[in-house]
Amino acid sequence: MILDKESLLKISGGYISATLINAIVKGVTMLMELGKSLGSTIRRVTSNKPCGI
């Protein structure tokens, strides 16, 4: 089916795109990693062990 110019101009996209979803997932992943690092740092400082070996 071939669409004419008028029909093509009437087509609208959705509000959520794959790029937006990807950005949200990367942001959540970054926050989780930051929380993990912060938790490990707090645990090491409170237990007076600078290295987990």
C-alpha positions as CSV (number, residue, x, y, z in Angstrom):
1,M,0.0,0.0,0.0
2,I,1.4,3.4,-1.0
3,L,0.5,6.4,1.1
4,D,0.2,9.9,-0.3
5,K,1.7,13.0,1.3
6,E,-1.6,13.9,3.2
7,S,-1.8,10.4,4.8
8,L,1.8,10.5,5.8
9,L,1.4,13.9,7.5
10,K,-1.6,12.5,9.6
11,I,0.5,9.7,11.1
12,S,1.6,10.3,14.7
13,G,3.9,8.4,16.9
14,G,3.6,7.3,20.5
15,Y,4.9,9.1,23.5
16,I,7.3,6.4,24.6
17,S,10.2,5.5,22.4
18,A,12.9,2.9,22.6
19,T,15.4,5.6,23.3
20,L,13.5,6.9,26.3
21,I,13.1,3.4,27.7
22,N,16.8,2.7,27.2
23,A,17.7,6.0,29.0
24,I,15.5,5.1,31.9
25,V,16.9,1.6,32.3
26,K,20.5,3.0,32.2
27,G,19.6,5.6,34.8
28,V,18.1,3.0,37.1
29,T,21.1,0.7,36.6
30,M,23.5,3.6,37.4
31,L,21.6,4.4,40.6
32,M,21.7,0.8,41.7
33,E,25.4,0.6,41.1
34,L,25.9,3.8,43.0
35,G,23.9,2.5,45.9
36,K,25.9,-0.7,45.9
37,S,29.2,1.2,46.0
38,L,27.9,3.5,48.7
39,G,26.7,0.6,50.8
40,S,30.0,-1.2,50.5
41,T,31.9,2.0,51.5
42,I,29.7,2.5,54.5
43,R,30.1,-1.1,55.6
44,R,33.9,-1.0,55.3
45,V,34.1,2.3,57.2
46,T,31.9,1.1,60.0
47,S,33.7,-2.2,60.3
48,N,37.2,-0.6,60.2
49,K,38.3,-3.0,57.4
50,P,39.8,-1.0,54.5
51,C,39.9,-4.1,52.3
52,G,37.6,-7.1,52.0
53,I,40.3,-9.7,51.3
